């Protein structure tokens, strides 16, 4: 079998696996409501497989450096969430989503002028979170009405996820670790949720998911720092597993604390 054929077959398999994971997460997000949906959507559903596949072709140092780029991209995702949450209260999909994506692009473009270290990127995340978390609280509790599914929902979300994984895997060897990390954390799951849900349940209800998602993205900041610091000494498989555990554990803690607070209010 020719090397080119092996590459394309492997890429097709990677795209299919990632698409299936993203579809599962996004469908679960619709059914669980704003907080639970946000916690599912902000797990590294698409970025995780992207990192696994990139790790097959690169060493631990490349993965550690990519995590720094992903930290910067994660800060941009937080900006995406707050911009969309604010605009969606009164604006339609064709205004709120493009401007939110524009904020992500502008943020990452500006960040490229800085030579980031891991702790510098963590400080950036802390600063952005300190501004955005209080602002997002007012959007957390919008009711989410039931939405009728359309035949193209699942194929559409699968196509978006597959496109991302194709870009990341294909470009990683050409653009370097920092840009690979940024591309891997493009908000593909959040974007697909917005594209599907905004026309069906309205902007405020969809914004409740993105606003709550900021709490999950805070956990991803911690997970990415863990990945950066552990990739070289522990090895890539162990570091990726540990980072995933941190992300899942953080989201479970957020869910537990929010439920406890709700019970106290009753």
C-alpha positions, -999 to +999 in steps of 0.1 A: +000+000+000+014+034-010+023+059+017-002+084+002-030+059+005-021+051+041-021+088+049-055+094+035-070+063+050-056+072+084-069+108+080-104+095+071-104+073+102-093+101+124-120+124+110-147+098+115-137+091+151-136+127+161-169+135+143-186+107+162-173+120+195-184+156+188-219+145+176-224+125+208-213+154+230-234+180+212-266+159+212-261+153+250-256+190+255-290+197+239-308+172+262-291+181+295-299+218+297-276+248+299-252+239+327-249+202+320-248+209+283-221+235+288-200+211+309-203+184+282-195+209+254-164+222+271-148+189+276-119+184+251-142+165+227-126+176+195-092+189+208-085+157+227-086+134+196-067+161+177-039+160+203-039+122+202-035+121+165-008+148+164+011+129+191+013+100+168+036+121+145+054+143+170+074+140+202+065+151+238+083+185+234+060+193+204+029+184+225+041+205+255+047+235+232+013+230+215-004+232+249+009+267+253-007+277+220-039+260+232-039+280+264-039+312+244-066+298+221-086+288+252-086+324+264-099+333+230-127+307+234-137+325+267-139+358+248-160+340+221-184+328+247-189+361+264-192+381+231-218+356+218-237+355+251-240+393+251-250+397+215-274+368+214-297+385+239-309+409+213-293+400+180-299+372+155-276+344+145-262+362+115-249+390+137-240+373+170-221+343+157-199+360+131-190+387+156-181+361+182-160+343+157-144+376+147-135+382+183-118+348+185-098+355+153-088+390+164-078+377+198-056+349+185-041+371+158-031+397+183-017+370+206+006+358+178+027+389+183+037+376+218+062+349+226+041+330+252+054+309+280+031+284+298+027+306+329+023+337+308-006+320+289-021+309+322-019+345+335-038+355+303-065+330+310-068+342+346-072+378+335-098+370+309-117+347+333-117+375+360-134+398+335-158+374+319-171+351+347-189+379+366-203+393+333-216+359+322-235+351+354-265+372+343-270+348+313-267+315+331-303+307+339-323+313+307-349+286+302-342+262+273-374+251+254-376+218+237-363+218+201-374+197+172-345+179+154-339+183+117-325+157+095-293+176+088-283+183+124-261+153+130-244+153+096-238+190+099-221+187+133-201+157+121-189+176+091-177+205+112-157+182+135-142+163+107-131+194+090-113+206+121-094+173+126-084+173+089-070+208+092-051+201+125-036+168+114-026+181+079-012+214+090+006+204+122+038+194+105+038+227+086+028+254+110+047+244+142+035+235+177+021+269+188-002+273+158-011+237+160-023+242+196-043+273+186-060+255+157-068+224+179-088+246+203-109+264+177-144+265+193-158+239+169-182+223+194-195+256+206-199+270+171-218+239+160-241+242+190-248+278+182-255+272+146-280+245+154-296+258+185-299+295+180-325+293+152-345+266+171-345+278+208-335+314+205-305+335+213-309+338+251-314+301+256-284+293+235-263+319+252-271+302+285-249+273+273-220+295+261-222+316+293-221+285+315-193+271+292-169+297+305-168+278+338-158+246+319-132+265+299-116+276+332-110+239+339-094+235+305-069+261+314-058+239+343-058+208+322-036+224+295-011+236+321-010+200+334-004+188+298+024+213+293+042+205+325+038+167+324+043+159+287+081+156+288+087+141+322+058+117+321+054+110+284+027+120+260+002+092+267+003+097+305+002+135+301-029+134+278-047+110+302-039+132+332-051+164+314-083+147+304-089+136+340-084+171+352-109+185+327-135+159+336-129+163+373-132+201+371-165+199+353-179+174+378-169+197+407-186+226+390-218+206+386-217+194+422-211+229+436-240+243+415-264+216+426-255+221+462-261+258+459-295+251+442-305+228+471-296+255+497-318+280+479-347+257+482 
